[in-house]
Amino acid sequence: MTSVSVQHLDLSFGSVQVLKDLNIDIEEGEFLVLLGPSGCGKSTLLNCIAGLLDITGGQIHISGKNVTWAEPKDRGIGMVFQSYALYPQMTVRGNLSFGLKTQKFSRAEIKERVSRVADILQIQDLLNRKPGALSGGQRQRVAIGRALVRDVDVYLFDEPLSNLDAKLRTELRVELKQLHNRLQNTMIYVTHDQIEAMTLADRIAIMRDGFIQQLADPYTVYNRPTNLFVAGFVGSPGMSFVDGKISGDGSTFTFGNVTVPLAEYDGDNTASTSSDVKLGLRPEHTTVHRAAIEGKTVVANLELVEALGSESLLYFIVEDQRISALVDADEKYEQGSTLHLEFNIGKASLFDSATEERL
Amino acid sequence: MSDATVTLEGPSGPKPKKYFTRRNLFLYGTLIIISAYYLLPLYVMIVTSLKGMPEIRLGNIFALPSNITFEAWGKAWNGASCTGDDCGPVSRGLRDGFMNSVIITIPSVILSIAIASVNGYALANWRFKGSNMFFTILIFGAFIPYQVMIYPIVLLLGQVGLYTKLGGLIVVHTIFGMPILTLLFRNYFVSIPEELFKAARVDGAGFWGIFFKIMLPMSLPIFVVAIILQVTGIWNDFLFGVIYTKPGNWPMTVQLNNIVNSVQGVKEYNVNMAATILTGIVPLVIYFFSGKLFVRGIAAGAVKG
């Protein structure tokens, strides 16, 4: 069953059109992540769903009801903000119960709900403190709690972990995933952090300039990015792109003096209209050999080594183009040495240079 | 262990502070001179007000009073001892003026702040159609010279029957405080994170709910700033007081002027000084007790943007 449905959504600020004819359907219990660079309209879309921005055109349905003109409180949503947005003059308990009080819940009901949520998030000890006396992680827990006490169908998260340090972010990410597994509510989560997107999402919607570029599960987004933008945005360390030409029948890819066979390529239509294409290679799909293997490897010059801890990222120059490869940190390579690279074409992506679409 | 202590030679721990450096002497010297410059007139006023007229005629204005007398203070407050109607407003003393000023100031301050805070909140958080236009017009009001509006307001108050009444003066003060106070509150509310406002909306609070439960409890510093601005501004006002009221309703400042600028008889410097201190004491007390909050409010984005 569809939980949230956005249909033909338009949003303009004056003459600036931020969202154009945007359509998205979110299943009940789904964890959808809106991913994109800043200014792509992902937070704007979330605010539209929450009812915090008046839309210019289109419709929004939540749990089968048309809520296009409804107030935020009547939409059946809870929302968590990046800056926590806790009411500073109220205690944690006051923060959690404020929404319930304004909606005239009975005192017993409020108490019951607050203590249940405090149990889930393990913030029982903090209930009588003010937000100023909490750490960042605790504050964000309380902010999540404030959304949870509303006991609604859909929870919205607007970059909730961006203000936290890296370690806490990882911890809370896991907790959020567990929370979703436990509650099985629909969650819409905005982030610019692709790791968060990959780890949390059932489906990821990657946005740019107000358009959804690709809406798919994390595996598909990572392995079969629909266009050059998605390929470049998702993945860290990032994909290497090699400019070259594709043969008329789509069987080989040539750049400089190197020709790569495309027999293993996993794509829809390798028979491209134009011959200029880009080959996208993820660093972990390029294998480094010390000795050449006839017909499989290309000669490469090691330009730079970046140690990442468990792995090392190697930057190669092949025919004046840069290709990176990820190797085990125990493998030591000399900068400036000449090595041999093998590409896993089955995992690579080809993009039309003109349209930037995947072939 | 002894090896470790040997390596601890040289500077360690907090750096010793020297008090009589050139920098400190210069800094505190300047501060002392400047505060003396500002405090000297106050000192002269106080000692003069405690002297009798014969002692003042000696001309030693810095000398401490040889005979401390509060006669001048009593005279400034209660007026000259005269009988009948021939005393006139001039010799009435400040007592009536003080009461008038209180009656004018308290409602004007409360009204203007109540209206301006809601104005500022609406302009900051509930952008309605034409809100920018409204704000521009309101701010423009702050730049129109008062003199231009004096006569039209006289006519206006006359039409509604408030001319020369204290109520009329209260209305005038409330309206004239509006532009600057609205700007002050708007800028403060703009500096409160928008997400807080959004969270309250998701929680189901409406226009007044958010204002009273979320915004007001966070706004103490800016309210203190507004109160100080309004109390001192309205208390010290002379122009509106003299124009829009009649003698019986004159505020304290107008009465003070009449005492100090009196052309009849001997100039009683001690009475003048006492009257001036009495008039200035209300703003002085306000500053004294809320100065810290005032600075905090100003620093909290009150005058930014």
Interface residues (C-beta under 8 A of the other chain):
Chain A: N47 A50 G51 L52 E71 P72 K73 I77 G78 M79 F81 Q82 S83 A85 L86 Y87 P88 Q89 F98 G99 T102 Q103 R146 R150 D158
Chain B: P193 E195 L196 K198 A199 A200 R201 V202 D203 G204 A205 G209 K213 I214 P217 M218
